[in-house]
Amino acid sequence: QVQLQESGPGLVKPSQTLSLACTVSGVSITTADYYWTWIRQSPGKGLEWIGCITYNAYTYYNPSLKSRTSISRDTSKNQFTLQLTSAIPEDTAVYYCVGRIDFSFGNWGQGTQVTVSS
């Protein structure tokens, strides 16, 4: 059974880096054809795609966030991570990690609230 769990600080100060990790169980993040995605949800925006990393380590980013977004992975921990630099209050959202292979419904983490505030 594939499960994902987000982790990281729930409070980030403006200008700091928002960092989250997603721990995956049930499947290796290097398994062929899987891609691993970060999505966030905030009032007024709905679900916003942040970016993803593929099983073979190619990354893709939302153009509106690309300049300050980095998605990476740690295969020894079966984790993929999100770093969003220069955090602003508008980055406040529930952040989800999602694993998916084509033609599947995808596996979602439960989400974690991150607030950017002093």
FIZALUM-110730 format. One record per atom (N, C-alpha, C): y negated, z, x negated; residue number from 0. Coordinates in Angstrom, 3 decimals, padded with zeros to 6 digits. Each point is the difference from the previous one (the first is absolute). Example, Ala and Ser with C-alpha at 12.3 -4.5 7.8 and 13.67 -1.06 7.14 Angstrom:
# residues 2
+----------+----------+----------+-----+
|        v |        w |        u |   k |
+----------+----------+----------+-----+
|  005.690 |  007.800 | -013.190 |   0 |
| -001.190 |  000.000 |  000.890 |   0 |
| -001.200 |  000.000 | -000.900 |   0 |
| -001.050 | -000.720 |  000.350 |   1 |
| -001.190 |  000.060 | -000.820 |   1 |
| -001.090 |  000.730 |  000.770 |   1 |
+----------+----------+----------+-----+
***
This chain:
# residues 118
+----------+----------+----------+-----+
|        v |        w |        u |   k |
+----------+----------+----------+-----+
|  001.185 |  000.000 | -000.842 |   0 |
| -001.185 |  000.000 |  000.842 |   0 |
| -001.248 |  000.000 | -000.886 |   0 |
| -000.871 | -000.955 |  000.225 |   1 |
| -001.211 | -000.131 | -000.792 |   1 |
| -001.072 |  000.927 |  000.555 |   1 |
| -000.545 |  000.823 | -000.872 |   2 |
| -001.062 |  000.915 |  000.388 |   2 |
| -001.102 | -000.030 | -001.035 |   2 |
| -001.234 |  000.159 |  000.464 |   3 |
| -001.165 |  000.021 | -000.862 |   3 |
| -000.818 |  001.244 |  000.292 |   3 |
| -000.575 |  000.572 | -001.056 |   4 |
| -000.790 |  001.211 |  000.141 |   4 |
| -001.245 | -000.092 | -000.870 |   4 |
| -001.162 |  000.079 |  000.632 |   5 |
| -001.258 |  000.011 | -000.730 |   5 |
| -000.276 |  001.389 | -000.561 |   5 |
| -000.685 |  000.044 | -001.126 |   6 |
| -000.410 |  001.272 | -000.567 |   6 |
| -001.280 | -000.182 | -000.801 |   6 |
| -000.760 |  001.069 | -000.092 |   7 |
| -001.244 | -000.011 | -000.740 |   7 |
| -001.012 |  000.926 |  000.639 |   7 |
| -001.127 |  000.184 | -000.646 |   8 |
| -001.026 |  000.899 |  000.529 |   8 |
| -000.535 | -000.478 |  001.340 |   8 |
| -000.251 |  000.939 |  000.883 |   9 |
| -000.567 | -000.333 |  001.292 |   9 |
| -001.514 | -000.060 |  000.008 |   9 |
| -000.618 |  000.485 | -001.060 |  10 |
| -001.450 |  000.022 | -000.096 |  10 |
| -000.416 | -000.594 | -001.339 |  10 |
| -000.901 | -000.960 |  000.048 |  11 |
| -000.521 | -000.661 | -001.187 |  11 |
| -001.516 |  000.036 |  000.061 |  11 |
| -000.616 |  000.289 | -001.121 |  12 |
| -001.455 |  000.029 | -000.039 |  12 |
| -000.558 | -001.398 | -000.224 |  12 |
| -001.147 | -000.298 |  000.585 |  13 |
| -000.619 | -001.311 | -000.216 |  13 |
| -000.158 | -000.301 | -001.482 |  13 |
|  000.258 | -001.244 | -000.341 |  14 |
| -000.028 | -000.568 | -001.349 |  14 |
|  001.298 |  000.234 | -000.779 |  14 |
|  000.849 |  000.889 |  000.466 |  15 |
|  001.280 |  000.211 | -000.671 |  15 |
|  001.008 | -001.067 |  000.417 |  15 |
|  001.137 | -000.008 | -000.667 |  16 |
|  001.065 | -000.934 |  000.312 |  16 |
|  000.953 |  000.598 |  001.027 |  16 |
|  000.235 | -000.757 |  001.042 |  17 |
|  000.975 |  000.370 |  001.019 |  17 |
|  001.366 | -000.465 | -000.481 |  17 |
|  000.908 |  000.936 | -000.228 |  18 |
|  001.312 | -000.323 | -000.547 |  18 |
|  001.099 |  000.508 |  000.916 |  18 |
|  000.928 | -000.875 |  000.324 |  19 |
|  001.140 |  000.349 |  000.837 |  19 |
|  001.268 | -000.580 | -000.598 |  19 |
|  001.103 |  000.655 |  000.268 |  20 |
|  001.304 | -000.501 | -000.387 |  20 |
|  000.885 | -000.113 |  001.227 |  20 |
|  000.895 | -000.948 | -000.045 |  21 |
|  000.987 | -000.174 |  001.054 |  21 |
|  001.382 |  000.058 | -000.624 |  21 |
|  000.764 |  000.988 |  000.397 |  22 |
|  001.356 |  000.153 | -000.495 |  22 |
|  000.969 | -000.645 |  000.975 |  22 |
|  000.830 | -000.884 | -000.522 |  23 |
|  000.932 | -000.768 |  000.819 |  23 |
|  001.414 |  000.500 | -000.246 |  23 |
|  000.741 |  000.195 |  001.057 |  24 |
|  001.411 |  000.337 | -000.099 |  24 |
|  000.806 | -000.978 |  000.847 |  24 |
|  001.248 | -000.184 | -000.375 |  25 |
|  000.882 | -000.874 |  000.743 |  25 |
|  000.082 | -001.422 | -000.515 |  25 |
| -000.961 | -000.412 | -000.789 |  26 |
|  000.002 | -001.325 | -000.605 |  26 |
| -000.860 |  000.037 | -001.245 |  26 |
|  000.397 | -000.725 | -001.009 |  27 |
| -000.810 | -000.111 | -001.203 |  27 |
| -001.201 | -000.886 |  000.259 |  27 |
| -001.157 |  000.386 | -000.527 |  28 |
| -001.191 | -000.822 |  000.179 |  28 |
|  000.075 | -001.301 | -000.787 |  28 |
|  001.011 | -000.153 | -000.826 |  29 |
|  000.218 | -001.249 | -000.717 |  29 |
|  001.015 | -000.906 |  000.684 |  29 |
|  000.494 |  000.407 |  001.147 |  30 |
|  000.964 | -000.823 |  000.720 |  30 |
| -000.630 | -001.316 |  000.424 |  30 |
|  000.718 | -001.070 | -000.223 |  31 |
| -000.540 | -001.341 |  000.219 |  31 |
| -000.568 | -000.179 |  001.401 |  31 |
| -001.182 | -000.603 |  000.038 |  32 |
| -000.675 | -000.452 |  001.212 |  32 |
| -000.733 |  001.091 |  000.779 |  32 |
|  000.063 |  001.232 | -000.440 |  33 |
| -000.809 |  001.043 |  000.613 |  33 |
| -001.435 | -000.053 | -000.528 |  33 |
| -000.937 |  000.335 |  000.866 |  34 |
| -001.358 |  000.221 | -000.453 |  34 |
| -000.532 |  001.295 |  000.594 |  34 |
| -000.889 |  000.628 | -000.741 |  35 |
| -000.404 |  001.379 |  000.263 |  35 |
| -001.505 |  000.052 |  000.190 |  35 |
| -000.416 |  000.500 |  001.150 |  36 |
| -001.348 | -000.209 |  000.505 |  36 |
| -000.718 |  001.315 |  000.274 |  36 |
| -001.303 | -000.011 | -000.224 |  37 |
| -000.878 |  001.078 |  000.441 |  37 |
| -000.883 | -000.494 |  001.139 |  37 |
| -000.080 |  000.801 |  001.061 |  38 |
| -000.803 | -000.289 |  001.176 |  38 |
| -000.739 |  001.275 |  000.372 |  38 |
| -001.198 | -000.135 |  000.515 |  39 |
| -000.724 |  001.182 |  000.456 |  39 |
| -000.552 | -000.221 |  001.400 |  39 |
| -000.291 |  001.116 |  000.670 |  40 |
| -000.522 | -000.043 |  001.356 |  40 |
| -001.127 |  001.007 |  000.138 |  40 |
| -001.126 | -000.459 |  000.516 |  41 |
| -001.140 |  000.865 |  000.250 |  41 |
| -000.647 | -000.405 |  001.314 |  41 |
| -000.741 |  000.915 |  000.637 |  42 |
| -000.666 | -000.347 |  001.258 |  42 |
| -000.919 | -001.202 | -000.160 |  42 |
|  000.128 | -000.938 |  000.929 |  43 |
| -000.838 | -001.181 | -000.008 |  43 |
|  000.520 | -001.152 | -000.833 |  43 |
|  000.962 |  000.258 | -000.864 |  44 |
|  000.544 | -001.055 | -000.848 |  44 |
|  001.423 | -000.374 |  000.360 |  44 |
|  000.699 |  000.896 |  000.645 |  45 |
|  001.401 | -000.252 |  000.255 |  45 |
|  000.795 |  000.010 | -001.292 |  45 |
|  001.044 | -000.792 | -000.030 |  46 |
|  000.837 | -000.095 | -001.189 |  46 |
| -000.583 | -001.014 | -000.969 |  46 |
| -000.220 |  000.430 | -001.225 |  47 |
| -000.558 | -000.847 | -001.044 |  47 |
|  000.997 | -000.116 | -001.145 |  47 |
|  000.365 | -001.217 | -000.320 |  48 |
|  000.885 | -000.251 | -001.119 |  48 |
| -000.753 |  000.166 | -001.313 |  48 |
|  000.543 |  000.804 | -000.889 |  49 |
| -000.631 |  000.259 | -001.284 |  49 |
|  000.568 | -000.924 | -001.076 |  49 |
|  001.303 | -000.076 | -000.066 |  50 |
|  000.642 | -000.845 | -000.987 |  50 |
|  001.466 |  000.329 | -000.095 |  50 |
|  000.679 | -000.692 | -000.911 |  51 |
|  001.428 |  000.227 | -000.150 |  51 |
|  000.441 | -000.356 | -001.403 |  51 |
|  001.194 |  000.443 | -000.318 |  52 |
|  000.657 | -000.369 | -001.239 |  52 |
|  001.403 | -000.455 |  000.353 |  52 |
|  000.416 | -001.098 | -000.589 |  53 |
|  001.310 | -000.549 |  000.296 |  53 |
|  001.068 |  000.649 | -000.861 |  53 |
|  001.228 | -000.307 |  000.313 |  54 |
|  001.134 |  000.565 | -000.733 |  54 |
| -000.025 | -000.390 | -001.477 |  54 |
| -000.622 | -001.136 | -000.303 |  55 |
| -000.100 | -000.451 | -001.381 |  55 |
| -001.415 |  000.170 | -000.563 |  55 |
| -000.772 |  000.922 |  000.626 |  56 |
| -001.237 |  000.538 | -000.565 |  56 |
| -001.214 | -000.920 |  000.091 |  56 |
|  000.007 | -000.946 |  000.906 |  57 |
| -001.204 | -000.747 |  000.309 |  57 |
| -000.829 |  000.787 |  001.002 |  57 |
| -001.298 |  000.020 | -000.199 |  58 |
| -000.892 |  000.747 |  000.878 |  58 |
| -000.932 | -000.922 |  000.765 |  58 |
| -000.343 |  000.423 |  001.199 |  59 |
| -000.916 | -000.722 |  000.870 |  59 |
| -000.905 |  001.020 |  000.668 |  59 |
| -001.284 | -000.362 |  000.144 |  60 |
| -000.977 |  000.953 |  000.501 |  60 |
| -000.876 | -000.603 |  001.088 |  60 |
| -000.451 |  000.855 |  000.908 |  61 |
| -001.018 | -000.367 |  000.961 |  61 |
| -001.268 | -000.360 | -000.773 |  61 |
| -000.539 | -001.199 |  000.199 |  62 |
| -001.183 | -000.391 | -000.781 |  62 |
| -001.167 |  000.973 |  000.109 |  62 |
| -000.144 |  000.664 |  001.137 |  63 |
| -001.110 |  000.923 |  000.182 |  63 |
|  000.146 |  001.272 | -000.826 |  63 |
|  001.189 |  000.268 | -000.491 |  64 |
|  000.272 |  001.208 | -000.767 |  64 |
|  000.495 | -000.275 | -001.409 |  64 |
|  000.230 | -001.248 | -000.325 |  65 |
|  000.675 | -000.368 | -001.236 |  65 |
| -000.665 |  000.565 | -001.243 |  65 |
| -001.319 |  000.017 | -000.019 |  66 |
| -000.712 |  000.393 | -001.210 |  66 |
|  000.244 |  001.453 | -000.392 |  66 |
|  000.425 |  000.813 |  000.928 |  67 |
|  000.215 |  001.401 | -000.318 |  67 |
|  001.383 |  000.499 |  000.388 |  67 |
|  000.942 | -000.908 |  000.181 |  68 |
|  001.359 |  000.350 |  000.401 |  68 |
|  000.994 | -000.352 | -001.095 |  68 |
|  000.937 |  000.894 | -000.218 |  69 |
|  001.099 | -000.270 | -000.910 |  69 |
|  001.285 |  000.567 |  000.584 |  69 |
|  000.989 | -000.840 |  000.142 |  70 |
|  001.324 |  000.421 |  000.449 |  70 |
|  000.971 | -000.198 | -001.149 |  70 |
|  000.763 |  001.020 | -000.280 |  71 |
|  000.956 | -000.058 | -001.085 |  71 |
|  001.295 |  000.669 |  000.429 |  71 |
|  000.948 |  000.063 | -000.921 |  72 |
|  001.274 |  000.612 |  000.341 |  72 |
|  000.564 |  000.781 | -001.168 |  72 |
|  000.859 |  000.935 |  000.327 |  73 |
|  000.739 |  000.769 | -000.985 |  73 |
|  001.464 | -000.087 |  000.407 |  73 |
|  000.721 | -000.890 | -000.624 |  74 |
|  001.384 | -000.233 |  000.412 |  74 |
|  000.899 |  001.192 | -000.292 |  74 |
| -000.341 |  000.800 | -001.012 |  75 |
|  000.811 |  001.168 | -000.316 |  75 |
| -000.039 |  001.030 |  001.115 |  75 |
| -001.077 |  000.010 |  000.769 |  76 |
| -000.150 |  000.918 |  001.129 |  76 |
|  000.194 | -000.695 |  001.343 |  76 |
|  000.258 | -001.289 | -000.032 |  77 |
|  000.090 | -000.809 |  001.212 |  77 |
| -001.244 |  000.197 |  000.875 |  77 |
| -001.145 | -000.098 | -000.639 |  78 |
| -001.279 |  000.195 |  000.660 |  78 |
| -000.906 | -001.206 | -000.211 |  78 |
| -000.876 | -000.227 |  000.952 |  79 |
| -001.139 | -000.865 | -000.253 |  79 |
| -001.264 |  000.763 |  000.379 |  79 |
| -001.096 | -000.354 | -000.659 |  80 |
| -001.200 |  000.817 |  000.069 |  80 |
| -001.208 | -000.819 |  000.416 |  80 |
| -000.995 |  000.704 |  000.480 |  81 |
| -001.285 | -000.584 |  000.350 |  81 |
| -001.098 |  000.748 | -000.730 |  81 |
| -000.890 | -000.742 | -000.630 |  82 |
| -001.218 |  000.561 | -000.553 |  82 |
| -001.190 | -000.776 |  000.546 |  82 |
| -000.883 |  000.711 |  000.658 |  83 |
| -001.210 | -000.574 |  000.552 |  83 |
| -001.161 |  000.717 | -000.666 |  83 |
| -000.701 | -000.712 | -000.862 |  84 |
| -001.053 |  000.615 | -000.794 |  84 |
| -001.302 |  000.081 |  000.772 |  84 |
| -000.916 |  000.793 | -000.518 |  85 |
| -001.337 |  000.140 |  000.567 |  85 |
|  000.038 |  000.274 |  001.492 |  85 |
|  000.762 |  000.992 |  000.373 |  86 |
|  000.200 |  000.303 |  001.408 |  86 |
| -001.314 |  000.302 |  000.709 |  86 |
| -000.084 | -000.454 |  001.237 |  87 |
| -001.153 |  000.235 |  000.854 |  87 |
|  000.485 |  000.604 |  001.309 |  87 |
| -000.874 |  000.640 |  000.765 |  88 |
|  000.451 |  000.615 |  001.252 |  88 |
|  000.694 | -000.969 |  000.946 |  88 |
| -000.375 | -001.279 | -000.050 |  89 |
|  000.624 | -000.999 |  000.857 |  89 |
|  001.463 | -000.263 | -000.345 |  89 |
|  000.453 |  000.503 | -001.143 |  90 |
|  001.410 | -000.093 | -000.350 |  90 |
|  000.846 |  001.044 |  000.723 |  90 |
| -000.641 |  000.917 |  000.699 |  91 |
|  000.731 |  001.004 |  000.768 |  91 |
|  000.891 | -000.681 |  001.032 |  91 |
|  001.286 |  000.312 | -000.040 |  92 |
|  000.948 | -000.674 |  000.874 |  92 |
|  001.362 |  000.666 | -000.120 |  92 |
|  000.892 | -000.405 |  000.878 |  93 |
|  001.409 |  000.308 | -000.170 |  93 |
|  000.610 | -001.137 | -000.798 |  93 |
|  000.638 |  000.329 | -001.095 |  94 |
|  000.582 | -000.991 | -000.886 |  94 |
|  001.514 | -000.044 |  000.178 |  94 |
|  000.519 | -001.205 |  000.152 |  95 |
|  001.422 | -000.215 |  000.190 |  95 |
|  000.560 | -000.862 | -001.122 |  95 |
|  001.197 |  000.324 | -000.433 |  96 |
|  000.745 | -000.926 | -000.832 |  96 |
|  001.113 | -000.614 |  000.840 |  96 |
|  000.277 | -001.262 | -000.271 |  97 |
|  000.943 | -000.778 |  000.803 |  97 |
|  000.879 | -000.828 | -000.927 |  97 |
|  001.280 |  000.002 |  000.274 |  98 |
|  000.930 | -000.862 | -000.703 |  98 |
|  000.567 | -001.028 |  000.949 |  98 |
|  000.072 | -001.228 | -000.472 |  99 |
|  000.473 | -001.058 |  000.884 |  99 |
|  000.677 | -001.114 | -000.771 |  99 |
|  000.987 | -000.575 |  000.627 | 100 |
|  000.607 | -001.237 | -000.449 | 100 |
| -000.167 | -000.993 |  001.139 | 100 |
| -000.131 | -001.265 | -000.314 | 101 |
| -000.210 | -001.014 |  001.030 | 101 |
|  001.032 |  000.105 |  001.112 | 101 |
| -000.497 | -000.150 |  001.223 | 102 |
|  000.808 |  000.020 |  001.212 | 102 |
|  000.481 |  001.395 |  000.385 | 102 |
| -000.571 |  001.034 | -000.623 | 103 |
|  000.255 |  001.364 |  000.408 | 103 |
| -001.234 |  000.570 |  000.679 | 103 |
|  000.171 |  001.104 |  000.693 | 104 |
| -001.130 |  000.659 |  000.648 | 104 |
| -000.828 |  000.815 | -000.974 | 104 |
|  000.553 |  000.331 | -001.136 | 105 |
| -000.689 |  000.799 | -000.982 | 105 |
|  000.258 |  001.483 |  000.187 | 105 |
| -000.148 |  000.721 | -001.079 | 106 |
|  000.157 |  001.448 |  000.001 | 106 |
| -001.331 |  000.630 | -000.373 | 106 |
| -000.483 |  000.859 |  000.867 | 107 |
| -001.303 |  000.654 | -000.170 | 107 |
|  000.160 |  001.454 | -000.389 | 107 |
| -000.844 |  000.464 | -000.905 | 108 |
| -000.134 |  001.419 | -000.209 | 108 |
| -000.709 |  000.638 |  001.181 | 108 |
| -000.053 |  001.319 |  000.007 | 109 |
| -000.623 |  000.691 |  001.123 | 109 |
| -001.520 | -000.062 | -000.032 | 109 |
| -000.568 | -000.353 | -001.125 | 110 |
| -001.439 | -000.056 | -000.168 | 110 |
| -000.546 |  001.311 | -000.533 | 110 |
| -001.070 | -000.100 | -000.742 | 111 |
| -000.662 |  001.187 | -000.517 | 111 |
| -001.509 | -000.150 |  000.145 | 111 |
| -000.632 |  001.031 |  000.510 | 112 |
| -001.448 | -000.002 |  000.183 | 112 |
| -000.685 |  000.229 | -001.330 | 112 |
| -000.944 | -000.865 | -000.318 | 113 |
| -000.833 |  000.173 | -001.187 | 113 |
| -001.455 | -000.002 |  000.445 | 113 |
| -000.704 |  001.040 | -000.365 | 114 |
| -001.409 |  000.131 |  000.340 | 114 |
| -000.829 | -000.072 | -001.271 | 114 |
| -001.003 | -000.857 |  000.006 | 115 |
| -000.920 | -000.112 | -001.125 | 115 |
| -001.285 |  000.716 |  000.394 | 115 |
| -000.235 |  001.122 | -000.616 | 116 |
| -001.134 |  000.836 |  000.377 | 116 |
| -000.285 |  001.010 | -001.099 | 116 |
| -001.246 |  000.420 | -000.060 | 117 |
| -000.372 |  001.088 | -000.890 | 117 |
|  000.312 |  001.349 |  000.606 | 117 |
+----------+----------+----------+-----+
***
